[in-house]
Amino acid sequence: MRERGYEPYECESEDEARDRAEELIANKQWPCYFFKSDTTGEKDFEEFFTDNEDLDMERFETVGVIKNQPDFDEAKLDDFMDGIEALRKKVLGPKMILLNCILDSYLSLLIKRPVNI
């Protein structure tokens, strides 16, 4: 937050943080509300997979990896990628070229298809 030019402002309640957000932000202060969390009854871990998925529990110590083949609509993915590219051209300046290349490479690895850089 400080890198963006704001100083934290500790609020007494969530309502105060919401109510004063516009005023505080205008003064380069960011409303923060800290509260004690009650985790009573939470599980030690969560599992999000089905019996139909190929699960790799050996790759990482504390995280499992689902290794299913990608299943997606090629036309919808193309529309999404076109929309992302349009946003990049509209919003991002030349300083973001490297980040765009990294993101494109990462996305191509995820969907296992080549990308034009």
N, C-alpha and C positions, 0 to 999 in steps of 0.2 A: 504494500500500500504506500509505503514511503517512497519507493521508486517512482510511483505515479504522482507524487507530490502531496499526498494526504497524510495527516496525522490521525491516529486512532482517538476516538472520543468514546469513553466508556459510559454506556447508558444503564439506568437502573432497571429497565424493563424492555421487553420486545416492543411494546406499544410506543414507548418513548423513542426507541431507535427508528421505528417506522414514521412516527409523527414528526420527528425533527430531521429526517434524512435530507430533505431539500435544503433546509436552512444550514445544516452542518456541512453538507457537500459544497455549498456555495462559499463557505469559509475554509475550504480545503481540509475539512475534518471528516473522518469516516465513522459513522455510528456503529458501535460494537456493543453487543449484549452477550455477556458470558453467564452461563448457568450450569448448575450441577446436573449431570446426566444420570438418569435412573435406568440401569441396565438389568434390573431384577427380572429373572425369567428368560434372559436371552440365552441362546445356544452357544456352545463353545465354537462351533463352526457351521457353515452353510454348505449345502450341496445342491447344485443346479445342473443335473444331467438325468438322462433317462436310460433305460436298459437297451435302447436301440442305438446308443452312441458309443463310439470307440474312444475309451478313456485311457489316457496315459498318466499314471500317478507317480511315475519314476523320474520324469524329466526335471521337476523342481521339488524342493523339500516340502513346501507348504501349500502348493497350488497344483491342482490337476489340470490337464489340458485335454479338451475334446478335439479329436482329430477327424471329424467328419469331412466328407467331400463338400465343397461349397454348393449350395442350392439357391440360385437366385434368378430373377428375371433379367436377362441381358438388356432388354430395352429400358427397363426402369433404372438399371445401373448406369447405362449410357446417359439417360436424362439427368440423373443425379450428378454424374461427373461433368456434364456440360454446364449444369447450374453452378457447380463449384468453380469451374474455370471462368465463367462469366463474372462471378463475384470477385475472384482474384483480380481479374483485369480491371474491374470497376473500383474496387476498394484498396487493393494493395499496390504499393509503389515498387520501384525497382530494387529497394533494399531487401525485399522479401523473396527474391529469385531463388536463393539457396534453400530457404525454408520450403518453398514450393517444390523444388526438386526432391528434397528429402521426403516430403509428404507424398508426392507422386510415387516415389520408389516404394515407400512403405505400403501404400494402397495396392500397388501392383503385386507386391509379395503376398498381401492378404488374399487377393482374388486370383492370384496366379495368372496374370495376363500382362503383356508388355504395355508400357506407357511411353508416350512421346515426351521427351524432355528437351 
